[in-house]
Every structure is written in structure tokens, then in C-alpha cells.
Amino acid sequence: MNHSAYVTTPFPPVAVIGAGPSGLAAAAILRRAAVPVTVLERAERVGASWARRYDHLQLHTTRGSSHLPGLRLPRRCGAWVGRDDFVRYLERYRAHHRLDVRLNTVVHRIEPHDGEHNAPWRVHTSGGTLTACAVVVATGRCHTPYMPQWPGREGFSGALLHAADYRNPLPYQGRTVLVVGAGNSGTEIAAVLSEHGARRVWLSLRTPPNILPRSSSRGHVAGRLTEFLPTAWRDRSSLLTQRCAVPDLTSFGIPLPRSGAFSRNEAEGVNPVLDHGFVAAVRSRRVQPVAAVEGFDGSHVALADGTRLTPDVVIAATGYRPQLGSLLAAPSVLNDAGYPLVRGPQTCATAPHLYFTGFSNPLSGALYQAGVEARGIARAVARWAPYGSIPPPRRPGRTSGRKTDETR
């Protein structure tokens, strides 16, 4: 390993791991606070995980609620920003804030640097070892696709893939497809497949989702404004909204949810499904809800209710895992599920100046939360680091000086 690849300065930088939205936002606010910061990204571009998502992906929050601190999304992106426009925005965000992003740099290990007060961390990478005054881990919740260990999975004679490997509906025209998972990705993929030529589409669900109309993205704002209210009250409000705005799908195989959107988000980190045509697809029988998958048997998929299906393709929209355990040499910073014990500006006593951002899925909106956590982390670093202090926070999206092409 070439330890001379990085030059150590009297005041070492903050190392940000990951050049997605949360990492870029943290780097931008730290740089605005006069804190030197280096972003390390394993891929060949910023926002690489977004660029690899399916072609018809759109943000689940409107344009005005989806920008990062210091640069608005352009009006030409429309109300619902698509995948490619958002990836281009992240590239512009990097250039606009003149961020030092080192691409194609794999971080192997983050470990304490004993005896170094101003540089308590060492980050071992494919390009050498970086000494850092603080580390911000921004690799995110969606780092590694998760595929359940269904019995008989390896012997399935059809095609089995994770939603991370799905791109568009064209390869599935004329084929029968089972989508597993009733979150936003699963319901969107199922609806689009049914609209673009799949012969039959099933959707396997274990827990009935909370479904809200797409216009309820305004609910992200409501989520921010009602955080002080009891969860039970917020749950009743969300269930009432769902029952008033979304047709009852019980007779189509999707019972009413047993828990409200807020309590489920707190317990499982699950957000409501925003309806992108899924409800109409179910009501028109183009998408058929079925029971949870129990296992595979040759060409068959066994469901919890005893039904056996024979799909050509199974797409597992079964989520992701953060995979932080192998990255960190710091004790007691992760819970049993592998997620950080603390996030944003807080750090564990066993790992001071080690921050995590982008690991929550709040109803207030993940991109909005990226800005909140970025500001908190920058303030925390500036309180002890010898770089000066962070200026007063500006309203999200406001840039200094004259308007740029991005704000017009």
C-alpha cells in the first residue's frame, strides 16, 4: 500500500466516505465552514448508486423539497425529478461547491489513530492511507442489495434477480413476473411491467403497505411540522388520509394496514408507498397481489398460503443492507442489525469524531434530512477543530451572490 499517496498537512482534513447526496451535502457545508474535506468514492462518478437504479425512477419528493444545501434543482427537471436529471444535479453540485472528490478510491478500513489528538483517524484506501481529523461515513442504507435466503433458491429454473439489477420493462415483455416486496420500488416496478407488455405480474407482500396518493409527497412537509405530536395521533391522521384518498384494496388482495405510517417508520424505517399507478394496476387486475414467498421448488415458487406459482422471472425488491461491519475498526458503534447507533452530529463515546449520515429513512424526506445532518455535523466538527467556526445556516437551497442558472 502506498502510504505516501496522500500528503499530510498540519491540519488534516475531514474524510467523507461516499459521494452520494448525504456525503456531498456534508462536504459542502464543511467546506463552507472553512474545514478542509476530502470525499472518497469507490465508483467512477458521484451519485453512482443513483445512476445504477432503474430507468423510470423518480424522486418521491417534489423538486422544491429535494435539493441539497446551497444549490436548487433546475426548474427544467419538472415537479418530479427523474434519475438522470438527479445524477446530473449531483455532478453540478460537486462542481458548484468545488469539492475534492477522489473517485475510484475504495475505502478498506477506518481505524483509530492512537496518540493523535488533531488526527484521530486513519482511513486505509486503495490509493493509500489518509489521516483525518474526523470521518463522516456516508455510504448509506442502500449499499448492498439484500436477497433473502429462501429455501431452494439456488435450484430455481427461472430467472431470479434483485431490483438493483432491474433497469426497464423491455426484457420482460411477454413473460410472467413475480415481484417480491411491496415497498416503493416493488410497487413501481410491478406497475410499470404491467403497463409495458409483461404477460402477467404478481406482487408478493408479507405486510400490507400504507399507500398514499402521489400528491401526498406534501406529507413530507407535514412530517416535519408534526414531529412534536404523539405518534398515535400522527398514525390516526395518516390512516384517515389513506382511507379517504386511496380506494380500499381488500377485495383485490391487499388488506388495510394494521399500523400507521409513522409508527411503522419508527419501528422499521419503512416509508409509505406513493402511488405511481400501482393502485390502478391492482384494481384493473394487471397486478395481482399474492402471499409472501416461502421458498422455491424447481420452476415453482411456494407462497405462505400454500399457492404455487410458476413465474418466468422473480424480481426481489427486498431492500438493502449498509454493510458497515467490515469497514470499521471502532467498537460499539453499530447495533445488532448493522446500523449506526447514533447519526448526524452525535458520536459514540468509543469513537469520537466518527459521524454517520444518510442511514435513516425519515418521513420528512431523506434528501431534506441530508441537509439537516450535514449542518449538524459541520457544527460539531467546527466546535473542536482548529479551522474556525461555521457561519449561521442559510435557508436550504439559497446560494450566495447573484442567482445562477440552477436557481432561475
MIKOLLO-19506 format. One record per atom (N, C-alpha, C, CB): x, y, z. Coordinates in steps of 0.1 Angstrom, whole numbers, plus 5000, padded with zeros to 4 digits. Glycine has a CB too. Example, Ala and Ser with C-alpha at 12.3 -4.5 7.8 and 13.67 -1.06 7.14 Angstrom:
residues 2
513249435078
512349555078
513249675078
511349555090
512849785071
513749895071
512950005079
514149945057
***
This chain:
residues 408
500849885000
500050005000
500950125000
499050005012
500650224992
501450344991
500950445001
501350394976
501650455012
501150555023
501550695019
501750515036
502350715009
502750855005
501750914995
504150855000
500750844992
499850894981
499051014986
498850784978
498851034999
498251145004
499251235012
497051105013
499151355010
500051445017
499451495030
500451575008
500151475041
499551515054
499851665057
500151425066
498851745060
499051885063
499051905078
497951965056
499452025083
499352045097
497952035102
499952185100
497052065094
495652045098
494951945089
494852185099
494951825092
494451715083
492951745080
494651575089
492451685069
491051715065
490151625072
490951695050
488851655070
487751555073
487651465061
486451635077
487551335064
487351245053
485851205053
488251115056
485251225041
483851185039
483951065030
483051305032
483250955035
483250825027
481950815020
483550705037
481950835007
480750824999
480450954992
479650775007
480250954979
479851074971
478451074966
480851104960
477551024975
476151034972
475651164978
475350914978
474251184978
473751314983
474151344997
472251304982
474151255006
474551285020
475951325021
474151165029
476851245015
478251285015
478651415009
479051175008
478051444997
478251574991
477751684999
477651574977
476551675005
476051775014
476951805026
474551745018
477351695032
478251715044
479551785039
478551585050
480151745028
481351805023
481151955020
481851735011
480051985014
479752125010
479652215022
478552135002
478952175033
478752255044
480052265052
477652195053
480852155053
482152165060
483052255052
482752025060
483052255039
483952345032
483552485034
483952305017
482252515034
481752645037
482152695051
480252655036
482452605060
482852635073
484352645074
482352535083
485052645063
486552655062
487252535067
486952785069
486552425067
487152295071
487652225059
486152215080
488952185058
489352105046
488651975046
490852095046
488251925035
487451805034
487851725021
485951825035
487951595023
488251515011
487151405011
489651445012
486551394999
485451294997
486151174990
484251344989
485851054995
486450934989
485250844984
487250845000
485350814971
484250744964
484750624956
483450844954
484250504959
484750384953
484350374938
484150264960
483350444933
482850434919
483650534911
481350454918
483250534898
483850624888
483250764887
483950554875
482150784894
481450914893
480650934907
480350904882
480251064909
479451094921
478051044918
479451244924
477351004929
475950964927
475850834920
475151064920
476850744921
476950624912
475750524916
478250554914
475350524929
474350434932
472950474926
474150424948
472750604925
471550654918
471650624903
471450814920
472750644897
472950614883
472650474879
474350654878
472850384889
472550244886
471150194888
473550154894
470350284893
468950244896
468150234883
468250344905
466850184884
466150164871
465750294864
464850094875
465550284851
465550394842
464350494846
465350354828
463250434850
462050514852
461950574867
460750444849
463050564874
463050614888
462750764888
464350574895
461950804897
461750944900
461850964915
460451004894
462251084919
462351114934
460851104939
462951254936
460751074952
459451064959
459151194966
459450944969
459951294965
459651424969
459751524958
460651474981
458951624958
458951724947
460251794946
457751824948
460451864934
461751924932
462152024943
461652004919
461152104948
461452204958
461852144971
460252294960
461552024974
461951954986
463051864985
460751884992
463751864973
464751754971
466151804968
464251674959
466351934969
467651984967
468551974979
467652134961
469851984977
470851984988
471152124992
472051904985
471752155004
472052285008
472952364998
472752285021
472552484994
473452564986
473252564971
474852534989
472352474966
472052474952
470752414949
473252394944
469852484942
468552434939
468552344927
467552544937
467652254926
467452174914
466852264903
466552054916
467252254891
466752344880
465252314877
467552324867
464552424874
463152414871
462852314859
462552544868
463852314850
463652224838
463552074842
464752244828
463852044854
463751904858
462351864861
464551874871
461451954861
460051924864
459751904878
459651804856
458451884881
458051864895
458551744901
456451864896
458651634893
459151504898
460451474891
458051394895
461551484898
462851484892
463251334889
463951544901
463651314876
464051174872
465451144876
463851164857
465751014875
467050964879
468251034872
467150814875
468151054858
469251104851
469451254855
469051094836
468351324856
468451474860
469051484874
467051534860
468651394883
469251404896
470751374897
468451314906
471151274889
472551244888
473351364883
472851114880
472851424872
473451544867
473551654877
472751594854
472451664885
472451774895
473551744905
471051774902
473751614909
474851584919
476251624913
474851434922
476451604900
477651644893
477851794894
477751594879
476751864891
476852014892
477052054906
475552074887
476451984916
476652024930
478152014934
475751934939
478751904929
480151884932
481052004926
480751754926
480752034914
481452144907
481152284914
481152154892
479852304917
479452434922
480152464936
477952434925
480352354944
480952374957
482452344957
480252284967
482952314945
484452284943
484952184953
485252424944
484252074953
484651964963
485751884958
483351884966
486651844967
487751754964
487151614965
488951774974
486751554954
486251414954
487251324946
484851414947
487651224953
488651124948
487851004944
489751094958
487650994930
486950884925
487750754924
486350914911
487150644922
487750514920
488750484932
488550514907
488250524944
489050514956
488250424966
489450644962
488650304968
487950214977
488450224991
488050064972
487650245000
488050255014
487950115020
487050355022
489050065025
489149935030
488849925045
490549875028
489350025053
489250025067
489350165073
490349925073
488650185083
488750305091
489050265105
487350395091
490250325110
490650285123
491250405131
491750175122
491150395145
491650505153
493150515151
491350475168
493650645151
495050675151
495450715165
495250795140
495950615172
496250645186
497350745188
496650515193
497050835198
498050935202
498051055193
499350875201
497151065184
497051185175
495751265179
497051145160
495951375186
494751455190
494051525179
495251555201
494851585169
494251655158
493951565146
495251765154
494451445147
494151355136
493851215141
495351345126
492651195148
492451075155
492050955146
491351095165
491950965133
491550855124
492550835113
490150885119
492650715109
493350675097
492350605088
494650595100
492350645075
491450585065
492350505055
490550685058
492250375055
493050295045
492250275033
493450165052
492850315022
492150315009
493050244998
491750455004
492450224987
493150164975
494250264970
492250124964
494150394974
495150484970
496150524981
494450604965
496150464992
496950495003
496250515016
497750624999
496850575026
496250595039
496150745041
497150535050
494950785044
494650925047
494450945062
493350975039
495151045067
495051085081
493951185082
496351125088
492951175091
491851265092
491551315106
490651195086
491151435106
490751495120
489351445123
490751645119
488551395114
487251345116
486851265104
486151455119
485951165106
485451085095
483951095094
485950935096
483451115083
481951115080
481650995071
481451255074
480950895076
480650775069
479250805062
480550645077
479250815049
478050845041
477850745030
478150985035
478150615033
477950515024
476450475022
478750395027
475650515032
474150505031
473550365034
473850535017
472250375035
471450255038
471450155027
470050285042
471550205015
471350125003
472750084996
470550194992
473650035005
474950005000
475049864993
475950005012
474449764999
474549624994
473149564992
475449545003
472749524980
471449454979
471249334988
471249414964
470049324993
469749215002
468849114996
469149265016
469248984995
468448884989
468148785000
469048814977
466848755004
466648665014
467148525011
465048655017
467448445021
467948305018
466748215018
468948265030
465948225007
464748135006
465247995003
463948184994
464547895009
464947755006
464747724992
464047665015
465647654986
465547614972
465847724962
464247564969
466347834967
466647954958
467647914947
467148064966
468747844950
469747814941
469247724929
470947754948
468247644932
467747554922
466647604913
467347424928
466247734915
465147784907
465547784893
464847924912
464647734884
464947724870
464647844862
464247604864
463947944868
463648074862
464748174865
462248124866
464548294861
465448404863
465148464877
465448504852
466148484885
466048554898
467048664899
466248444910
466548784901
467448894903
466948994913
467548974889
467849074919
467449174928
466949304920
468649214938
466149384926
465649504920
466849594916
464749584929
467949584923
469149664919
469649634905
470249644930
469349514900
469749474887
468649494876
470149334887
467549544880
466449574871
466649714865
465049564878
466449724852
466649854846
465449914839
467749844835
464649834831
463549874825
462649754821
463849964812
461449774816
460549664814
460749594801
459149714814
461549644792
461649584779
462049434779
462649654771
462949384787
463349244787
462249154792
464549224795
461149204798
460149124804
458849124796
459949174818
458849174784
457649174776
457349024772
457849254763
456048994774
455548864771
455948754782
456148824758
456448794793
456948704803
456048724816
458448714806
456048614824
455348624837
456348664847
454548494841
456048764856
456948814865
456348814879
457448954861
457148774889
456748784903
457648884909
456848644911
457148994914
457849104921
457649074936
457449244917
458749064944
458649034958
459049164966
459648924962
458049214974
458249334981
457349444977
459749374980
456549494987
455549594984
455949734990
454249554991
457249764988
457649904991
457549984978
459149904996
458150104979
458050194967
458750134954
458750324970
459850074956
460550014944
459649894938
461949964947
459249804947
458449694942
457149734936
458149604954
456449824941
455149864936
455349934922
454349944945
456350024922
456650094909
457049994898
457750204911
457949904901
458349804891
457249724886
459549714897
456349674896
455249594892
454249674883
454449544904
453949794886
453049874878
453649904864
452750004885
454849934863
455449964850
455549834842
456850024852
455949724848
455949594840
454549564834
456449484849
453549584842
452149554838
451749654827
451149564849
452249774826
451849864816
452649844803
452150004821
453749774803
454649764792
454949624787
455949834795
453849544787
453949414780
454249294787
454949434770
454449294800
454649164808
453349094807
455049194823
453448964804
452148884802
451348874815
452548734798
452048864827
451348854839
452248904850
450748714843
451748984860
452549034870
451949004884
452849184869
452648934892
452248914906
453149004915
452348764910
452549044926
453249114937
453149044950
452849264938
454248994955
454248924968
454449024979
455348814968
453549014989
453749105001
453449025013
452749225000
454249065024
454049005037
453249095046
455448975043
453549225045
452849325054
452049425045
453749395063
450849445047
450149545038
450749685040
448649555042
451049745029
451749875029
450749995032
452449905016
451250095038
450550225038
450650285024
451050315050
449550315018
449650365004
449050505004
448850274994
449650604999
449250744998
449250784984
450050835007
448350874980
448450934966
449851004964
447351024963
450251014952
451551074949
451551214953
451851064934
450451284953
450451424957
450751434972
449051484954
450651324979
450951334994
452451344997
450451205000
453251364986
454651404989
454651524998
455451424976
453551604998
453451715007
453451665021
452151805004
453151535023
453251485036
454651485042
452751345036
455651495034
457051515040
457051645048
458051515028
456451745042
456451875050
455651855062
455851985041
454451785061
453651765073
454451685084
452351685070
455351585079
456151515088
457051595096
456851405080
457651705089
458551795096
457851875107
459251885086
456651925103
455852015111
455151945123
454852085103
455051815122
454251745133
455151655141
453151665127
456451675141
457351585148
457151585163
458751615145
456651695168
456451715182
455151645187
456451855186
454251605178
453051545182
453151395185
451951565171
452351335193
452451195197
452251105184
451351155207
453050995184
453050905172
451650855169
453950795174
450850825180
449550765178
448650865171
448950725192
448750995174
447951095168
448351105153
448051235175
449651105150
450051115136
449650995128
451551135136
449650875135
449250755128
447750765124
449450635137
446950805133
445450815130
445250915118
444750865142
446051025118
445851115107
446251055094
446751245110
447350975094
447850915081
446850805077
449250855083
446350735086
445350625082
444150685077
445050535094
443650795083
442450865078
442750915064
442050985087
443950975061
444251025048
444250915038
445651095048
444750795042
444850685032
443450635029
445650575038
442550625039
441250575037
440350675029
440550545050
440650805030
439850905022
440350915008
439951035029
441750895006
442350924993
442650804984
443551004995
442650684990
443050564983
441950464984
444350504988
441450414973
440450304973
440850184982
440050264959
439850124988
440050004996
440449894987
438849975005
441649834989
442049724980
441949584986
443549754976
441149574997
441049455004
440549344995
440049465016
439549374987
438949264978
439949234967
437649314972
440949304965
441949274955
443149204960
442349404948
443149184974
444249114980
445249194988
445049044969
444949324990
445749404999
444949455010
446449524991
444949395022
444149445033
444649585038
444249345045
443749655045
444149775051
445249755061
442949845058
446249845061
447349825070
446949825085
448449935068
447749745093
447349735107
448049845115
447849605112
449049905110
449750015117
449850135109
451149965122
450050255115
450150375108
451450405102
449750495117
451550495093
452850525086
453950565096
452650635076
453550645106
454650695115
455150595124
454050815123
454350505130
454850405139
455650305131
453750335147
455250275119
455950175111
457350235107
455150135099
457350365104
458650425100
459550425112
458450575096
459050455124
459950445136
460450305139
459150505148
459550205137
459950075141
460850005130
458749985143
460550035117
461149955106
461950045096
460149875099
461850175098
462450265088
461750255074
463850225086
460450215074
459750205061
458850325059
458850075062
458950375047
458150485043
456850435036
458850585034
455750515036
454550485028
454850465013
453450585030
454050385007
454150374992
453450494986
453550244987
454150574977
453450674970
452950614957
454450794967
451750634954
451050564943
451550624929
449550574944
452250554922
452750594908
451950504898
454250574907
450750484900
449950394891
449750254896
450650394878
450250224908
450150094914
448650064917
450950084926
447950154923
446550124927
445750094915
445950244935
445850174904
445050144892
445450014886
445350264882
446749974887
447149844881
446549734889
448649834881
446449744902
445849644910
444349634908
446049664925
443649754907
442249754905
441849704891
441649894907
442749714881
442449664868
442849524866
443049754858
443449464877
443849324877
445149304868
442749234872
445849414865
447049394857
448149354867
447449534851
448049384880
448949344890
448149264900
449749454897
448549144903
447849054912
448649044925
447448924906
448149094936
448849074949
448748924954
448249164960
449848874959
449848734964
450548734977
450448644954
450548614984
451048604997
452648604997
450648465003
453248605008
454648615010
455348485004
455048625024
456548504999
457348384994
457948305005
458448434984
457748175005
458248085015
459448005010
457247985019
459547984997
460647914991
460547884976
460947784999
461447804971
461447774957
461547624955
462647844949
460947564945
461047424942
461047404927
459847354948
462347404921
462447394907
461947514900
461747264902
460947494892
460347614885
459247684893
459847564871
458947624904
457847684912
458347774924
457047564918
457447864927
457647954939
456547914949
457648104936
456847874961
455847844971
455547964980
456347724980
454247994981
453848104989
453248065003
452748184981
453148165012
452748135025
451348075027
452848255034
450548095017
449148045018
448947915011
448148145012
450147855007
450047725000
450047724985
448847645005
449847844980
449847864965
451247844959
449348004961
451247784947
452547774940
452347844926
452847614938
453347924924
453348004911
454547954903
453548154914
454447974890
455547934880
455948054872
455047814871
456548154878
456948274870
458148244862
457148394879
458248324851
459548314843
460648394850
459248384829
460248504857
461248584864
460748624878
461448714855
461648624887
461348674901
462348794903
461548564912
461748914906
462449034909
462349064924
462049154900
463349054932
463349074946
463549214950
464348984953
462549294953
462649424958
462649424973
461449514952
463649354978
463749324992
464749405000
464149174993
465149514995
465949615002
467449595002
465449605016
468049665011
469549675011
470049665025
470049805004
471349645026
471949655040
473149745039
472449505044
473549815050
474649905050
476049845049
474549995062
476249725054
477449655053
478649745059
477849615039
478449785071
479449875077
480449795086
478849975086
480149675090
480949595099
482449585095
480349465102
482649545082
483949525077
484749655075
483949445064
484049765075
484749895072
485349955085
483749985066
484749925096
485049995108
485849915118
483750045115
486949975124
487649915134
487349975148
489149925131
486250045148
485850115160
484750025168
485250255157
484950005181
484049915188
482749995191
484649865200
481649915192
480349955198
479750085191
480549995213
479850085178
479250195171
478050145162
480250265162
477850015161
476749965153
475849885162
477349875142
474549875158
473549795165
473649655159
472149855164
472749565165
472749425160
472449405146
471849345169
471649505140
471349495126
472349555117
469949565124
473449615123
474549665115
474349815111
474649595102
473449885117
473250025115
473850105126
471650055114
474250235123
474950315133
474050335145
475350445127
474650335157
473850365169
473450505170
474650325182
474250595165
473950735165
474250795151
474850815176
473550895148
473650955134
473751105135
472450915125
474151165124
474151315124
475351365132
472851375128
475051465140
476151535148
476651455160
475751665152
475951355164
476251275176
477351175172
475051205182
478251145182
479251035181
479150955193
480651095178
479650825192
479750735203
480950775212
479850595199
480950755225
482050775233
483250695230
481650745248
483050575224
484150485220
484750525207
483650345219
484150625200
484650665186
484350815184
483950575175
485050895192
484851045190
485251085176
485551125200
484451185170
484751245157
484551145146
486151295157
483751045148
483250955138
481750975136
483650805141
481351025124
479951065122
479350975111
479851215118
478050965112
477350885102
476150965096
476750755108
476050965083
474951045077
474350965065
475351185073
473050975063
472350905052
471950765056
473250895041
471750735069
471350605073
469950595079
472350545083
469250705077
467850705082
466950725070
467650815092
465650695071
464650705061
463450775066
464350565055
463650905070
462550975077
461351015068
463151095084
460251025075
459051075067
459251225063
457851055075
460151295069
460451425065
461151435051
461251505075
461651325046
462351315034
463851295035
462151445026
464451195029
465851165030
466751275025
466151035023
466451345015
467251455009
467251575018
466851484995
466051605023
465951715033
466851675046
464451735038
466751555050
467451505062
468951515059
467151365066
469451495047
470851505043
471351645047
471051485029
470551755044
470951885047
470951915062
470051985041
469951865069
469951875084
471151815090
468651815090
471451685086
472651625092
473951685088
472651475088
474051735076
475251805072
475551925080
475151845057
474552005083
474752125091
475152085106
473452215092
474451985111
474851935125
476251885126
473851835129
476651805116
478051755116
479051865115
478251655105
478851965106
479752075104
479852155117
479252165093
478752185124
478852255137
479652175147
477452285142
479452045147
480151955157
481651955154
479651815157
482051945141
483451945138
484052085141
483651915123
483352195138
483952325140
484052365154
483052435133
483352295163
483452325177
484852295183
482352255185
485452185177
486752145183
487852155174
486552005188
487652155161
488752155151
489252295150
488252105137
490552305146
491252445146
491052515132
492752425148
489852515127
489552565114
488652695115
488952465105
488352745126
487352855126
485952795129
487352925113
484952875127
483552835131
482652845118
483052935142
481652765119
480652765108
479852885108
479852635109
479552945097
478653065096
477253025099
478753135082
476453125102
475053095105
474353015093
474153215108
473552925096
472952845085
472052935076
472152725090
472052895063
471252965054
470052875050
471953005041
468952935046
467852855042
468252755031
466652945037
467752635032
468052525022
467952575008
467252405024
469052555000
468952594986
469352734982
467552574981
469552824992
469952954989
471452964987
469553055001
471753034976
473153054973
473553194975
473453004958
474853214977
475353354979
475453424966
476753344986
475453554966
475653634954
474453624945
476853584947
474653654932
473553654923
473053524920
474053724910
471853514914
471253384910
472053324899
469753404906
472153184900
472853114890
471753044881
473752994896
472352984870
471452914861
470552804868
472152854849
471052754879
470352654886
469152704894
471252574896
469152834897
468052884905
467052964897
468652974916
467452994885
466553074876
465352984871
467253134865
***
